[in-house]
Amino acid sequence: MFRESCSDLDELTETITAYINFCEDSFIPKKTIHIFPNKKPWVSKSLKNTINLRNISFIQGGISRSRELQKQVKRELKIAKVSYKDKVQSQLRSGKSIMGMNKKKCSISFSGKSSSELANDLNVFYNRFNIYDFSHELSIVKDASSQKPDIHVDSDSVLKLFKGVKERKSPARITSAAAF
């Protein structure tokens, strides 16, 4: 079916790949997963339930019950973090990536560009600074960094500075005076 419509191997490969992607998009249901930065991966449903019970108990005024639940939350959180750490380490030891462990597939859309167009776009993007000549700016920075500032420290100024410091106070004035 595809052989008659293509003239060379590259075109045949692209046609078959496009057809596979079309079939995949048509028949496999898609699910959108929202990932929020404040959702920690070690927080389980049981831990959330315990936290909610603790919050309800606190709102109702049960102080002793809230304290017990807070201790339980701390224990469960510690166990959850350790189990998550072990899970990540075992995934890394077995050669699986973090993305595989999270069971999330990241798809990157290149808006229908061929691989050569994409490679050219990436080359243009990463080589965009090669067209400028920064030799003048570089020489200015080198000259500025090679000059050493004149620092004169004599015993009278050091004694004067330390006499003004109170023993039980923060030495912030010394560090700020020494910085200038």
C-alpha positions, 0 to 999 in steps of 0.5 A: 500500500505504501510502497507504490506511493513513495519514491525512496526509502526516506519518504516511505519511512516518513509515510509509515511513521505518519500513519502509525502516529495517526492510528495511535492518535485515533485509537489510543485515548489521551489523558491530560495529567496536570503536575503542580510544583507544590504536590509532593510525590511522597504524599499518599492518600492515607497521609492526606486523610490523616492531615485532614483529620488533624485539621478538622480536630484542630478546628473543633478544638480537640487539642489532645487529639490534634497533638496525637494526629500531628505525631501520627502525621510526622510518623507517616510523613517520615515513612512516606519520604523514606519509601519514596527515596528507596523507590527512586534509588531502586529505579536509578540502580535498575537503569530506569529514568525518573520519567519512567518511574513517574509513569509520565510520558513527555511528548515534545511537539516540533510542529511538523518539522522534519529532522533536518529543519529541526537540526538547522533551527537548533543550530541557529538557536545555539550559535546566535552569539557567534556572530558578535565580536566580544573581544573589546568587552573581554579586554575591558573585563580582563583589565578590570580584573587584573587591577588590584585595589589599594588597601591600606590597613593600619593599627590605629584604624583597626583599634578605633573600629574594635573599640566601638564594638560592644561585646554582646552585640552583633559585629555587623558594623565590623563586617560592613566597615571592612567591606568598604 
